[in-house]
Amino acid sequence: MSDEMPEELMWGSAVSYPREALLRAVRSVAEELGKPVPEGTAFELERPRHEGQGDRSASAAMQLSKAFSMPPRALADRIVARLSEDGSGFFDKIEVAGPGFVNFFLSKKWFASVADEVLSRGDRYGSLDLGGGRKVQVEFVSANPTGPLHIGHGRGAAVGDVVARILAFTGWKVEREYYINDAGLQMDILGRSAQARYFELAGRPELAPFPENGYKGAYIRDLARTVLEQEGERFLAEPLSESLPWFKRYAGGVILGRIKEDLGRFGVRFDVWFSEATLYEKDLVRQAMEDLKRRDFAFESDGALWFKTTDFEDDKDRVLIRNSGVPTYFASDIAYHRDKFVTRGFDRVIDVWGADHHGYIPRMKAGVEAIGKSADDLDVLLIQLVNLMRDGHPVAMSTRSGEFVTLKEVLDEVGVDATRFFFLTRRSDSQLDFDLDLAKKQSSDNPVYYVQYAHARICSVVREWTARGGSADRLGSDGVPIPESLFEGEAARGLADCLALFPREVENASRDLAPQMLTAYAGLLAGAFHSFYNTNRILGEAGEVELGRLKLANSVRIVLHTCLSLLGVSAPERM
């Protein structure tokens, strides 16, 4: 960047400069009029939908018209007058349009500065400090260790993992957690299912009838076969009640191990694997219930302990401890979240749940309030169903698992990258049709291939250039700015403009917990690069032009790599 650049730019950036310039102009007008700028007013610059309306447009004058007691167009004229005094050289023209829109026509200098900024910041371009180092926990997947992960769990894994990556990129101190539901009836059913299959394979099914609500998948039979091979028939002589705890521990341990393997293969890691059983081993449920009673949020009636959910606009109070003395899931969930917020001190908690838990959200937020936190400190992301498609038709359920299509089966067929990218193409709370045929296509029709190919294409161009004697060091921030003349054409301007959008997309994805914004952006940037590549020769031009276009291409490579990394998708150098 030029030494003559205004001081504001030295602290900010070319990307944010138009918005910052608008803010300064608004504040100047406000001071002149003796009017305060209403607190919380956001001054955003949007890309106009129609040609001829500039590169950015702001509605600030219409937003402030009432507060400033001035017609929007007259106010817009005043704002533009202040903006016209700007000496950055980033604006070719600023004009008032319609009822009071302020339209910015950005200069070649601005487009060149954006690309230079990417080269300067490298893989930190787009990072922000929204979190300020505050602690956030993202708890996701948390599937019962009673069977393999299915594709719904896989979608939740992708969403939770990418949300965690985005939050870490935007200044949050992130901890990833898996809640192991290893205490309760489902584990007893798992143990009895494995036990029954063992007796069946040993030729004595009558001694341990298969439970009516047992797990019927082929994986249970495989577990039982391994037990028979390793342990022989020793359990045949034991009472069922004595061998059941062994079968429960063994089956749960094996299944959890496989879950960890599948998630590891999927590029998903956890900092903490939290066992539900520890809530009881450490007496955390009883402590949480006593705390609720002290706070007057729980009461005893008919031998049970109840939560005053009607205090939080629920239609009825909810049972915490049954009259049998057995805690409900609600009680253990409150204890778990009390451990998250109070004991471990998280400022914010994000839970990723299946869509069938929608009605449980207000109740859980009430529980969070009852332990002394704000309901807003808990965010819940819901994961809708995934419909696998092949040849335009739904895929039949897996015969292997007996009940569902597993994540492993999808990974085996289409790979990690395609699976993750496709899971992230839509809002998590909307149903997703996953086209297996499309996910395997090596063509521009496949969105992940399209994006990865753009990255690989740039790497190929750079390899060819270095093979001819060029130095890769010259493609970074080497003090030689990208020539402004490169941005005469629409393709180059559009490409730089797309680069400038990345920080905003990251910010929005972080604030809204919306990974699908980044898959959409990756496709947009890849498309802009392909358009540029098809209309502009990179290698073989005059020295300044060749180097400038290479630098522009490299800035695209950097952003594509960062974006794919946030999505947990590889950025191949060859395809």
C-alpha positions in Angstrom: 0.0 0.0 0.0 1.1 3.6 -0.7 2.9 5.6 2.0 0.4 8.4 1.4 -2.6 6.3 2.5 -4.8 7.9 5.1 -4.1 7.1 8.7 -7.4 5.3 9.0 -6.3 2.7 6.5 -3.1 2.0 8.4 -5.3 0.8 11.2 -8.2 -0.6 9.2 -8.2 -2.0 5.7 -9.1 -1.3 2.1 -11.9 -3.8 2.3 -13.6 -2.0 5.2 -12.7 1.5 4.1 -15.9 2.4 2.2 -18.0 1.6 5.3 -15.7 3.5 7.6 -15.7 6.5 5.2 -19.5 6.4 5.3 -19.5 6.3 9.1 -17.2 9.3 9.3 -19.3 11.3 6.9 -22.5 10.5 8.9 -20.9 11.5 12.1 -19.7 14.7 10.6 -23.2 15.6 9.4 -24.6 14.6 12.8 -22.2 17.0 14.5 -23.1 19.7 12.1 -26.8 19.3 12.7 -26.4 18.8 16.4 -28.1 15.5 16.3 -27.0 12.2 17.9 -26.6 9.1 15.8 -29.2 6.6 17.2 -27.4 3.9 19.2 -27.3 0.6 17.4 -27.7 2.0 13.9 -25.9 -0.2 11.4 -24.4 1.4 8.4 -24.1 -1.3 5.8 -23.0 -1.1 2.2 -24.8 -3.5 -0.1 -24.0 -4.6 -3.7 -26.7 -3.0 -5.9 -28.8 -5.4 -7.9 -29.0 -3.4 -11.0 -26.2 -2.2 -13.3 -25.4 1.5 -13.2 -26.0 1.9 -9.5 -22.4 1.6 -8.5 -20.4 -1.0 -6.7 -21.9 -0.4 -3.3 -25.1 1.3 -2.1 -26.0 2.6 1.3 -29.4 3.5 2.8 -28.0 5.5 5.7 -29.9 8.7 4.8 -33.2 6.9 4.8 -32.4 5.2 8.1 -31.5 8.5 9.8 -34.0 10.8 8.1 -36.4 10.8 11.1 -33.7 11.1 13.7 -32.0 14.0 11.9 -35.4 15.7 11.0 -34.4 16.0 7.4 -35.8 14.5 4.1 -33.7 11.5 3.1 -32.5 12.9 -0.2 -31.4 16.2 1.3 -29.6 14.2 4.0 -28.0 12.0 1.4 -26.7 15.2 -0.4 -25.0 16.3 2.8 -23.4 12.9 3.4 -22.1 12.8 -0.2 -20.7 16.3 0.2 -18.6 15.0 3.1 -17.6 11.8 1.3 -16.5 13.9 -1.7 -13.8 15.4 0.6 -12.3 11.9 1.0 -8.7 11.7 -0.3 -8.1 8.0 -0.4 -8.5 7.7 -4.1 -10.8 4.7 -3.5 -13.8 6.3 -5.1 -14.3 7.2 -8.7 -17.7 8.7 -8.0 -20.3 9.0 -5.2 -23.8 10.0 -6.1 -27.3 10.2 -4.7 -30.0 8.1 -6.3 -33.7 7.5 -5.9 -35.3 8.5 -2.6 -31.9 8.8 -0.9 -29.5 6.0 -1.7 -25.8 6.8 -1.6 -24.1 4.9 -4.4 -20.3 4.3 -4.4 -18.4 3.8 -7.6 -15.1 2.2 -6.5 -11.8 3.0 -8.2 -9.2 0.7 -9.7 -7.0 1.6 -6.8 -9.5 0.1 -4.4 -9.8 -3.2 -6.3 -6.0 -3.5 -6.4 -5.7 -2.7 -2.7 -8.2 -5.4 -1.8 -6.0 -8.0 -3.6 -2.9 -6.6 -2.0 -4.5 -6.8 1.4 -5.3 -10.5 0.9 -1.6 -11.1 0.0 -0.5 -9.1 3.1 -2.7 -10.9 5.6 -2.5 -14.4 4.1 -4.5 -17.1 5.9 -5.6 -14.5 8.5 -7.5 -12.5 5.9 -11.1 -12.5 6.9 -10.4 -13.3 10.6 -12.2 -11.1 13.1 -12.3 -10.6 16.9 -16.0 -11.0 17.5 -15.6 -13.3 20.5 -13.0 -11.2 22.3 -11.5 -14.4 23.8 -14.7 -15.4 25.5 -15.3 -19.1 26.2 -17.8 -21.0 24.0 -18.6 -24.6 24.1 -20.0 -26.4 21.1 -21.6 -29.7 22.0 -22.6 -31.8 19.0 -23.3 -35.2 17.6 -23.7 -36.8 21.1 -25.3 -39.9 19.6 -26.1 -42.7 22.0 -23.4 -45.3 21.9 -25.9 -47.9 20.8 -25.3 -48.1 17.1 -23.3 -46.7 14.2 -23.5 -43.0 13.2 -26.2 -42.5 10.6 -26.2 -39.7 8.0 -28.3 -37.4 10.3 -25.5 -37.6 12.8 -23.0 -36.9 10.0 -24.8 -33.7 9.1 -24.8 -32.7 12.7 -21.1 -33.5 12.9 -20.3 -31.3 9.9 -22.4 -28.4 11.2 -21.0 -28.5 14.7 -17.4 -28.9 13.5 -17.6 -26.0 11.1 -19.4 -23.7 13.5 -16.6 -24.4 16.0 -14.0 -23.6 13.3 -15.7 -20.3 12.3 -16.0 -19.2 15.9 -12.3 -19.9 16.6 -11.5 -17.9 13.4 -13.6 -15.0 14.8 -12.0 -14.6 18.2 -13.8 -17.1 20.4 -12.0 -19.6 22.7 -13.8 -22.8 21.5 -14.1 -26.1 23.2 -15.7 -29.1 21.3 -17.6 -31.6 23.4 -19.4 -34.9 22.8 -21.9 -35.9 25.5 -21.9 -39.7 25.8 -25.4 -41.0 26.8 -24.1 -43.9 28.7 -26.5 -43.9 31.7 -30.0 -44.9 31.2 -32.4 -47.4 29.8 -31.0 -47.4 26.3 -27.7 -48.9 27.5 -29.6 -51.7 29.3 -31.4 -52.4 26.1 -28.1 -52.5 24.2 -26.6 -54.9 26.7 -29.6 -57.2 26.6 -29.6 -57.1 22.7 -26.0 -58.1 22.5 -26.5 -60.7 25.2 -29.5 -62.3 23.4 -27.6 -62.5 20.1 -24.7 -64.1 21.9 -27.0 -66.8 23.3 -28.6 -67.2 19.9 -25.2 -67.7 18.2 -24.3 -70.2 20.9 -27.3 -72.3 20.1 -29.3 -71.4 23.3 -31.7 -68.6 22.3 -34.3 -69.8 24.8 -32.1 -68.8 27.7 -32.0 -65.1 26.7 -35.0 -64.0 24.5 -34.3 -61.0 22.4 -35.9 -57.9 24.0 -39.0 -56.6 22.2 -37.5 -53.1 21.9 -34.0 -54.4 21.2 -31.5 -53.1 18.7 -31.9 -55.3 15.6 -29.1 -54.1 13.3 -26.5 -56.5 11.9 -23.8 -54.7 14.0 -25.3 -56.3 17.1 -24.9 -59.8 15.7 -21.3 -59.0 14.7 -20.6 -57.8 18.3 -22.1 -61.0 19.7 -20.1 -63.2 17.2 -16.8 -61.5 18.3 -17.7 -62.1 22.0 -18.4 -65.8 21.2 -15.1 -66.1 19.4 -13.1 -64.4 22.1 -14.9 -65.5 25.3 -16.3 -68.8 24.2 -19.4 -70.2 26.0 -18.5 -69.0 29.5 -21.5 -66.8 29.8 -23.9 -69.6 29.3 -23.3 -70.9 32.8 -23.8 -67.4 34.4 -27.1 -65.9 35.4 -28.2 -63.3 32.9 -28.2 -60.5 35.6 -24.5 -61.2 36.3 -23.3 -61.1 32.7 -25.6 -58.2 31.6 -23.2 -55.4 33.0 -20.3 -57.0 31.0 -22.3 -57.1 27.8 -23.4 -53.5 28.3 -19.9 -52.2 28.9 -18.4 -54.3 26.0 -21.0 -53.3 23.4 -21.1 -49.6 24.5 -17.3 -49.5 24.4 -16.9 -51.1 21.0 -19.6 -48.9 19.4 -18.2 -45.7 21.0 -14.8 -46.7 19.6 -16.3 -47.1 16.1 -18.0 -43.7 16.5 -14.7 -42.1 17.3 -13.1 -43.8 14.3 -15.9 -42.6 11.9 -15.7 -39.0 13.3 -11.9 -39.0 13.0 -12.1 -40.1 9.4 -14.7 -37.3 8.9 -12.2 -34.7 10.2 -14.1 -34.1 13.4 -12.3 -33.9 16.7 -13.5 -33.3 20.3 -11.7 -31.7 23.2 -13.9 -33.4 25.7 -15.9 -36.7 25.7 -18.3 -36.2 28.6 -19.9 -39.3 30.2 -23.4 -38.9 31.3 -22.6 -41.4 34.1 -20.3 -38.9 35.7 -23.3 -36.7 36.4 -24.3 -39.3 38.9 -20.9 -40.5 40.0 -20.0 -36.9 41.0 -23.5 -36.3 42.5 -24.0 -33.4 40.1 -27.7 -34.1 39.5 -28.6 -34.0 43.2 -26.6 -30.8 43.6 -28.3 -29.2 40.7 -31.8 -30.1 42.0 -30.9 -28.7 45.5 -29.8 -25.5 43.8 -33.1 -25.2 42.0 -35.0 -25.7 45.2 -32.9 -23.0 46.9 -33.7 -20.6 44.0 -37.4 -21.5 44.3 -37.6 -23.0 40.8 -38.4 -26.5 42.0 -41.0 -28.0 44.4 -42.1 -31.4 45.7 -45.5 -32.8 45.0 -47.0 -36.4 45.0 -43.5 -37.7 46.0 -41.9 -36.2 42.9 -39.7 -33.1 42.3 -41.1 -30.6 39.8 -39.6 -27.7 37.8 -41.7 -24.5 37.7 -41.7 -24.3 33.9 -44.9 -22.4 34.1 -42.8 -19.5 35.4 -41.2 -19.5 32.0 -44.5 -19.5 30.0 -44.6 -23.3 29.6 -48.1 -24.8 29.6 -47.4 -27.0 32.6 -44.7 -27.8 35.2 -42.3 -30.6 34.4 -41.1 -33.5 36.4 -37.4 -33.6 37.4 -37.3 -36.5 39.8 -40.0 -39.2 39.5 -41.8 -40.5 42.6 -39.7 -43.6 42.1 -36.6 -41.5 42.7 -35.4 -41.8 39.1 -34.3 -38.5 37.5 -35.8 -37.5 34.2 -33.6 -36.6 31.2 -34.6 -33.0 31.9 -33.0 -33.2 35.4 -29.7 -34.6 34.0 -29.7 -32.0 31.2 -30.1 -29.1 33.7 -27.3 -30.6 35.8 -25.2 -31.0 32.6 -25.7 -27.3 31.6 -25.1 -26.2 35.2 -21.7 -27.9 34.9 -21.1 -26.2 31.6 -22.0 -22.7 32.7 -21.3 -22.6 36.5 -18.6 -25.1 37.1 -16.6 -24.8 33.9 -17.4 -21.2 33.3 -18.4 -21.1 29.6 -19.7 -17.7 28.5 -21.8 -19.3 25.8 -23.0 -22.8 25.0 -24.1 -24.0 21.6 -26.0 -27.3 21.4 -26.5 -29.2 18.1 -29.7 -31.3 18.3 -31.9 -33.3 16.0 -34.9 -31.5 14.6 -37.3 -33.7 16.7 -36.0 -31.8 19.8 -37.6 -28.5 18.7 -40.1 -28.4 21.4 -37.5 -29.0 24.1 -35.6 -25.8 23.3 -37.8 -23.4 25.4 -37.7 -25.8 28.4 -33.9 -26.1 28.2 -33.6 -22.3 28.0 -35.8 -22.0 31.1 -33.4 -24.4 32.8 -30.5 -22.2 31.9 -32.2 -19.2 33.3 -33.0 -21.1 36.5 -29.3 -21.7 37.1 -28.6 -18.0 36.9 -27.7 -17.5 33.3 -29.4 -15.7 30.4 -31.5 -17.8 28.0 -29.5 -16.0 25.2 -26.3 -17.7 26.5 -27.6 -20.9 25.1 -28.0 -21.4 21.3 -29.5 -24.5 19.8 -29.0 -25.5 16.2 -31.4 -28.1 14.8 -30.4 -30.7 12.3 -33.0 -31.7 9.8 -33.3 -35.0 7.9 -31.0 -36.0 5.0 -32.6 -37.7 2.0 -30.1 -39.7 0.0 -30.8 -39.7 -3.7 -29.6 -41.8 -6.6 -30.7 -41.5 -10.2 -33.3 -39.1 -9.0 -34.9 -41.6 -6.5 -34.5 -42.0 -2.8 -32.0 -44.6 -1.7 -33.4 -47.6 0.1 -32.4 -48.1 3.7 -29.2 -49.9 4.4 -29.5 -53.7 4.6 -26.2 -53.7 6.5 -27.4 -51.6 9.4 -30.9 -52.8 9.3 -32.4 -49.4 10.2 -30.5 -46.6 8.6 -27.8 -45.5 6.1 -24.6 -45.0 8.1 -22.2 -42.2 7.8 -19.4 -44.7 7.0 -21.4 -46.0 4.0 -21.7 -42.5 2.5 -18.0 -41.8 3.2 -17.0 -45.0 1.5 -19.0 -44.1 -1.6 -18.4 -40.3 -2.1 -15.5 -39.4 0.2 -15.0 -37.0 3.1 -14.8 -33.7 1.1 -18.0 -34.2 -0.9 -19.9 -35.5 2.1 -18.9 -32.5 4.3 -19.6 -29.9 1.5 -23.0 -31.3 0.6 -24.1 -31.5 4.2 -23.2 -27.8 4.5 -25.0 -26.5 1.4 -28.2 -25.6 3.1 -29.4 -24.3 6.5 -29.1 -27.1 9.1 -32.8 -26.7 10.0 -34.0 -27.4 6.4 -34.2 -30.8 4.8 -31.4 -31.8 2.5 -31.5 -33.9 -0.6 -28.1 -35.5 -1.0 -27.5 -36.5 -4.6 -24.9 -39.3 -4.5 -24.4 -39.3 -8.3 -23.7 -35.6 -8.3 -21.3 -35.8 -5.3 -19.1 -38.2 -7.4 -19.1 -36.2 -10.6 -15.9 -34.7 -11.7 -17.4 -31.7 -13.5 -18.6 -28.2 -12.8 -22.0 -29.5 -11.9 -20.6 -30.8 -8.7 -20.2 -27.8 -6.3 -17.3 -29.1 -4.3 -15.4 -30.2 -7.4 -16.0 -26.8 -9.0 -14.5 -25.0 -6.0 -11.6 -27.4 -5.5 -10.8 -27.3 -9.2 -10.5 -23.5 -9.0 -7.8 -23.9 -6.3 -6.0 -26.6 -8.2 -6.1 -24.6 -11.4 -4.3 -21.7 -9.7 -1.7 -24.0 -8.2 -1.1 -25.4 -11.7 -0.5 -21.9 -13.1 1.9 -21.1 -10.3 3.8 -24.4 -10.8 4.2 -23.6 -14.5 5.4 -20.1 -13.7 8.0 -21.3 -11.2 9.1 -24.0 -13.7 9.9 -21.2 -16.1 12.1 -19.6 -13.5 9.6 -17.5 -11.5 10.0 -17.1 -7.8 7.0 -18.0 -5.6 8.2 -15.3 -3.1 7.2 -12.7 -5.6 3.5 -13.8 -5.4 3.1 -12.7 -1.8 3.3 -9.3 -0.2 6.7 -8.3 -1.5 6.1 -4.5 -1.5 5.3 -4.4 -5.2 1.6 -3.5 -5.5 -0.7 -5.1 -8.0 -1.0 -2.7 -11.0 -4.2 -0.7 -10.9 -4.5 -1.1 -14.7 -5.4 -4.7 -14.3 -8.8 -3.7 -13.1 -10.0 -2.1 -16.3 -12.0 -5.2 -17.2 -15.1 -6.4 -15.5 -13.8 -9.9 -14.8 -10.8 -8.7 -12.7 -13.0 -6.1 -10.9 -15.6 -8.8 -10.2 -12.9 -11.1 -8.8 -11.4 -8.5 -6.5 -14.9 -7.5 -5.4 -15.7 -11.1 -4.5 -12.5 -11.2 -2.5 -13.7 -8.2 -0.6 -16.9 -10.0 0.4 -15.1 -12.7 2.4 -14.7 -10.9 5.8 -18.4 -9.9 5.7 -19.4 -13.5 4.9 -17.3 -14.8 7.7 -18.8 -12.3 10.1 -22.3 -13.2 9.1 -21.6 -16.9 9.3 -20.2 -16.4 12.8 -23.0 -14.3 14.1 -25.8 -16.4 12.6 -24.0 -19.8 13.2 -24.6 -20.5 9.5 -21.9 -22.6 7.8 -23.9 -22.7 4.5 -22.9 -19.1 3.9 -19.3 -20.2 3.4 -20.2 -23.0 0.9 -22.2 -20.5 -1.1 -19.3 -18.0 -0.9 -16.8 -20.6 -2.0 -18.9 -21.3 -5.1 -19.2 -17.6 -5.8 -15.5 -17.0 -5.6 -14.7 -20.1 -7.7 -17.1 -18.9 -10.4 -15.5 -15.4 -10.4 -12.1 -16.9 -10.8 -13.2 -19.3 -13.6 -14.7 -16.3 -15.4 -11.5 -14.3 -15.0 -9.3 -17.2 -16.1 -11.4 -17.8 -19.3 -11.1 -14.1 -20.4 -7.6 -13.2 -19.2 -4.4 -14.9 -20.1 -2.2 -15.1 -17.1 1.1 -16.5 -18.3 2.9 -15.1 -21.3 1.9 -11.4 -20.9 4.2 -8.5 -20.4 6.1 -8.7 -17.1 4.0 -6.3 -15.0 0.7 -7.7 -16.3 1.8 -11.3 -15.9 3.1 -10.8 -12.3 0.0 -8.7 -11.4 -2.4 -11.4 -12.7 -0.4 -14.1 -10.9 -0.7 -12.1 -7.7 -4.4 -11.6 -8.2 -4.8 -15.4 -8.8 -2.7 -16.1 -5.7 -4.9 -13.9 -3.6 -7.9 -16.0 -4.8 -6.0 -19.2 -3.9 -5.4 -17.9 -0.4 -9.0 -17.1 0.2 -10.3 -20.4 -1.3 -7.8 -22.3 0.9 -9.0 -20.4 4.0 -12.6 -20.9 3.1 -12.2 -24.6 2.4 -10.2 -25.0 5.6 -13.0 -23.5 7.6 -15.4 -26.0 6.0 -13.0 -28.9 6.8 -12.6 -29.6 3.1 -9.3 -30.2 1.4 -7.8 -27.7 -1.1 -6.0 -30.0 -3.6 -3.1 -28.6 -5.6 -3.7 -31.2 -8.4 -6.9 -32.7 -9.8 
